[in-house]
Amino acid sequence: MIKRFLFAVLLPILAYTQTPSGGNVDNGKKLYLKYGCYECHGYAGQGGAGARLAPKVLPAAALIAYVRHPAGAMPPYTSKVASDADLTDIRAFLASLPAAPSLKDVPLLNQ
């Protein structure tokens, strides 16, 4: 309980105090599939059983911190499973995904 509370308080602080680093988009896409992230978060990070991850992506430091010590049903990914560089590449992939079109821009929905 305290751990979740502290994490909920610290995560936003990390998100605003750390700047995201680059990352390799192509490698990030491969790793996103390899680690099975799509199974809960969808192929485009749109969410499903897991949270929506894209197009608004957490800064790299915040994403890494959360993946290492997640809340809820997500299993933790230690540095033995996914390195910080791997997670930075996954973040780069997620950040490269375009936002979904606005509802007004979908012709079928405007008939």
C-alpha positions as CSV (number, residue, x, y, z in Angstrom):
1,M,0.0,0.0,0.0
2,I,2.7,2.5,1.0
3,K,4.8,1.3,-2.0
4,R,2.0,2.1,-4.4
5,F,1.4,5.4,-2.8
6,L,5.0,6.4,-3.0
7,F,5.3,5.3,-6.5
8,A,2.1,7.2,-7.5
9,V,3.8,10.3,-5.9
10,L,7.2,9.8,-7.4
11,L,6.3,8.8,-10.9
12,P,4.9,12.2,-11.9
13,I,8.0,13.9,-10.4
14,L,10.3,11.6,-12.4
15,A,8.2,12.3,-15.5
16,Y,8.9,16.1,-15.3
17,T,12.5,16.0,-14.0
18,Q,14.0,13.6,-16.4
19,T,14.4,14.2,-20.1
20,P,13.9,11.2,-22.4
21,S,16.9,10.0,-24.3
22,G,16.8,8.9,-27.9
23,G,16.4,5.2,-28.6
24,N,16.2,3.2,-31.7
25,V,12.6,3.0,-33.1
26,D,13.2,-0.1,-35.2
27,N,14.8,-2.1,-32.4
28,G,12.1,-0.8,-30.0
29,K,9.4,-2.3,-32.3
30,K,11.2,-5.6,-32.4
31,L,11.6,-5.6,-28.6
32,Y,8.0,-4.6,-28.0
33,L,6.9,-7.7,-29.9
34,K,9.6,-9.9,-28.4
35,Y,8.7,-9.1,-24.8
36,G,5.0,-9.5,-25.6
37,C,4.0,-5.9,-24.7
38,Y,1.4,-6.0,-27.5
39,E,-0.5,-8.8,-25.7
40,C,-1.8,-6.3,-23.1
41,H,-1.1,-2.9,-24.6
42,G,-2.0,-3.6,-28.2
43,Y,0.2,-3.5,-31.3
44,A,-0.1,0.3,-31.5
45,G,0.1,0.9,-27.7
46,Q,-3.6,1.7,-27.8
47,G,-4.3,-0.3,-24.6
48,G,-6.6,-3.2,-23.9
49,A,-6.0,-5.4,-20.9
50,G,-3.1,-3.1,-20.2
51,A,-2.9,0.7,-20.2
52,R,-2.7,2.9,-23.3
53,L,1.0,3.6,-23.9
54,A,0.9,5.8,-27.0
55,P,0.9,8.4,-28.4
56,K,1.6,10.3,-25.2
57,V,4.5,8.3,-23.8
58,L,6.1,8.7,-20.4
59,P,9.7,10.0,-20.4
60,A,12.3,7.2,-20.5
61,A,13.2,7.4,-16.8
62,A,9.6,7.2,-15.7
63,L,8.8,4.4,-18.1
64,I,11.8,2.4,-16.9
65,A,10.9,3.0,-13.2
66,Y,7.4,1.8,-13.8
67,V,8.4,-1.3,-15.7
68,R,10.8,-2.3,-13.0
69,H,8.2,-1.8,-10.2
70,P,4.7,-1.9,-11.8
71,A,1.3,-1.6,-10.0
72,G,-1.6,-3.9,-10.8
73,A,-1.3,-7.1,-12.8
74,M,1.7,-6.2,-14.9
75,P,4.7,-8.4,-14.1
76,P,8.0,-6.6,-13.3
77,Y,10.7,-6.6,-16.0
78,T,14.0,-6.6,-14.2
79,S,17.2,-5.4,-15.8
80,K,18.1,-9.1,-16.3
81,V,15.0,-9.4,-18.6
82,A,15.0,-6.0,-20.3
83,S,17.9,-3.5,-20.1
84,D,17.4,0.2,-19.7
85,A,18.6,0.5,-23.3
86,D,15.9,-2.0,-24.4
87,L,13.2,0.0,-22.6
88,T,14.5,3.3,-24.1
89,D,14.2,1.7,-27.5
90,I,10.7,0.5,-26.7
91,R,9.8,4.0,-25.6
92,A,11.2,5.5,-28.9
93,F,9.0,3.1,-30.8
94,L,5.9,4.1,-28.8
95,A,6.7,7.8,-29.2
96,S,7.0,7.2,-33.0
97,L,3.4,6.0,-33.3
98,P,0.9,8.5,-34.7
99,A,-2.1,9.6,-32.8
100,A,-5.4,8.1,-33.8
101,P,-7.4,10.4,-36.1
102,S,-10.0,12.7,-34.7
103,L,-13.6,11.3,-34.8
104,K,-14.5,14.1,-37.2
105,D,-11.8,12.9,-39.6
106,V,-13.3,9.4,-39.9
107,P,-15.8,9.6,-42.9
108,L,-17.8,6.6,-41.8
109,L,-18.5,8.2,-38.5
110,N,-19.8,11.4,-40.0
111,Q,-22.6,9.9,-42.2
